Amino acid sequence: MNQASRFAIGHLASHRSARLFLALAGFFITDALLAEFVGVKIFSLERTLGIDDVHWSLLGASGTLSFTAGVIYWPLVFVLTDIINEYFGLRGVRLVSWLAVAFISWAFLCAYIAISLAPAPFWVDSNAALGVPDIQKAFALIFGQGMWTIVGSIVAFLVGQLIDVTVFQKIRALTGERWMWLRATGSTAVSQLFDSFIVLYIAFVLGPQHWPVSQFLAVGTVNYLYKMLAAVLTIPLLYLVHAGVRRYLGAEETERLRREAAAGDGGPVTV
């Protein structure tokens, strides 16, 4: 292969790497934003699955399997975190994590501005006729999460991401390229242990509800176990995405990115 051909192939590969990073970052930030905004809804896992309520009791607290709707999307964020970590390393994950925090903060600010706008009378009346007596209040309840919840969620997300990327690379250094599932699940296990309890502590212990410690620990444990189950169930998706990346980039470019990420030189590619 002549020099011109090698240059052309390398140039094409670098563009593909850049597009891959942009696509992964886009999905990552979108999923994080969705998880934050739909998290205002609490759903019953048992009734969603069409089964009887599962009543749990732990540390003097009790409840059923009720979660925020955001837990549907966070497992996808875990998978995307591991994929970005695999190919773009510490710098890649840190960049998209900080971007996600910035965009989530901006989105909540925009939501509060929209809530503060005076509703048009015909909008209120037309929705009242559809069975929503106070659409302005409903809009505010859906998009205007409490400040303690927002702060807790953002802090927990950022701390969890920074821990995840560090643990991922530590496991990778010990195992090499083997056992991809171990570094992905292991990093999630550690990071979500912090994430699950930080968000509840800020939002519901420090916040106006002042949960007792037993309730805080019990609910945090149940949430953590759910996240770990989701992490295990998404292992096949992790391998499927890796296979798609390898097919898109080609074996040579895929291995180059993985080597650089493992060596600490990975990061977002430039176009």
N, C-alpha and C positions, 0 to 999 in steps of 0.2 A: 504494500500500500504506500503510495507516494505521500509527500508532506502535505500537499494541498488537500488530499482526501482525508488525511488524519485531522487537519485543521477544520474541515467542514463537518466531520463527524463530531469532533469535540465541541464545536460551536453549537451544533444542533442539540447535543446532550446538555450543555449548560442552559440553553433556553428551556428545555424540557424540565430540568431541575428547578428552574425559577418558576415555571408555571405550576409545577407540582407543589412547591412551597406556598404559592399564592392560593391555590385551591384548598390545601389543607388548612391554612390559616383562616381562609374565608369560612369554611365549614366549622372550624373550631370556634371562632368568634360568634357565628350565627347560632350555633347550638348553645353556647354559654348565655347569650342574650335571651334566647327562647326559654331556657331553663329558669332564668331569673324572673321573667315576666309571667310565665304560666305557673310559677311556683306559688302564686297567691291562691290557687285552687287546691283544696285538700280532697283527695279521692280515697275511696275504700278499695283496697286491693282485692279483698275477698269478693265483694259484690261485682267488681269488674270482671273477675274470673268466674262468677256465678257459683260460688261456694259459700258455705256457712261462715260466719264471722269466727276468726281465730282470736280468742281472748288470751292475752299474755299478761303475766304478772311478774314484776322484777323490782327488787329493792323497795317494796312497799307501794310501787306505782303499778298501774294496770291500764290496759287499753286494747284496741284492735289494730289491725294492720292498715293504718291510715297514713298516707304520705302526701307530700306536696307533689303536684304534677311535674315539677322540675326533675324529679328522680327518673323520669322516663328518658330525659335527654342527657343527664350527666354521664351515664355509661358511655355514650358516644364521645363525650369530651375526654374520658379516660383513654379510649382507643386512639383518638386523634393525638392526644398528648404523647402516647407511646410511639406512634408512627413518626411524628415530628422529631421526637427524641432519637429514634433509631437512625434517621437519615440526616438530621440537621443539628443534632446535639443540644448541649446546654443553651447556647446562644439562641437557637431557633425557638425552643420552648419558652425561654424567658421573654423573648421579643413578643411572641403571640399572647403570652399571659398578661404582660403589661398593656398591650394593645387592647385585650379583652376588658381589662379593668377600666381603662380610659373610656372605651366605647360604652360599657355598661353604665358608668357614672354619667356620661353624656346623655344616654338614653333615658335614665331616670330623671335627669334635670329637664329634659324635653317633655317628659310625661307630666311633671309637676307644673310646667308652664302651661301645657294644654289643659290641665285640670283647673287652673286659675282663671281661664277664659270664661267670660259670662256665657251661659248656654242660650241659644236662640229659643224663644218661646215655642215656635212651631216644632222644633226638634224634640222638646220635652213633651209637648202635647201628642205628637204623632207616636212616640214610643209608649206613652201612657195608654194610648188606644190599643197598642200591641201587647199590653200586659206588664209593662215596666213602669211603675208609678213614678219613679224618680230616676230618670236615666243619668242625670248629672251625678247623683250619689253613687249609682252603680258604676259609672265610668271612673269615679274617684277611687272606689273600693278596689276595682280591678287593676288599675294602673298606678295607684298611689300607695305603694307599700310603705309601712312604717319605717322611719329613719333608722331605728335600731336593727330592724330586719335587713335593710339594705347594707348598712355598715358591716353587720355580722357576716352577711353572705359574701361581700366583696373581700373582707379580710381573710375569711376562711378559705375562699377560692385561691387567693394569691399565695397564702402560706402553704396550702395543700399542693399547689403547682410547683412551688420552689422546692418543697421536700420531695415530691414525686420525681422530678428530673434528677435530683442529686442521688436518691436511692437507686433509681434506674441505672445510672452510670456506675455506681458502686458495684451493683450486682453484675453488670456487664463486664467490669474489670476483673471480677473473680471467675466468671464462667465463659468469657469470650463470646463468640457468636452462637453458642449452643443455648438451648432452653429459652427461647424468646418468651414463651409463656411465663417463665419464672420471673424474669426481670419486669415484665409488664404487670403481672398480678402482685408480685412482691412490692413494687413501688406503690401500687394502688393501695395495698393493705396498710402500709405505713402512712401514706399521705392522707388517706381518708379517715384514719384514726384521729388525726388532728382536725381535719376539716369538719367531720361530723359533730365534734364537741365544741369547736370554736364558734361555729355559727349559732348553736343553741345557747351557749354561754352568753354571748354578746346580745343576742336578740331577746332571750327569755329569762336569763338570770340577772344580767345587768339592766336589761330593759324594764319597762313598766310592769310586766307581769310578775316578775320576781319569783320564778319557779324555785321550789325547794331543791336541794342538792340531789335527793333521791329521784325526783322526777326528771331532772336534768340528765343524770347518769343513765336512767332506765331508757328514756326516749332516745338518747344518743347512741346507746348500745344497739337498740332495735334498728335505728337508721343505718348504723355501721354494718350490721349483719346483712341488711338488704343490699347495701352498696357492694359488699363483697360477693354476695350471690350473683349480682348483676355482672361484676367484673369477671367471674368465672364463666358465666354463660356467654360472655362476649369474646372469649378466647378464639372460637372459630372465626368470628368476624375479623379479629386482628390478623390472623393468618391469611384470610381472604384478601384483605386490603394489601398486605405485604406482597402477595402474589400479583395483584394488579399493578402495584408500583414497579415490581421487577419487570413485568411485561411491558409497561409503559416506557421505563427508562432504559431497559436493556441490562444484561448481566454486568457488563463492565462498569457502567455509570453507577449502578446500584451498589456494587461493592466499593467503589471509590467513595461514595457518600457515607457508607457505613463505616469505612476505615477512618475517615476524617472525623465523623461524629464520635467514634469510640476514642480517638486520640485527643479529643477536646478541641478540634479545629472546625467542627461542623458549625453550620449557621446558615442563615438565609443566603441563597445564591443571588448574585447580581446579574442583571440582564445587560 
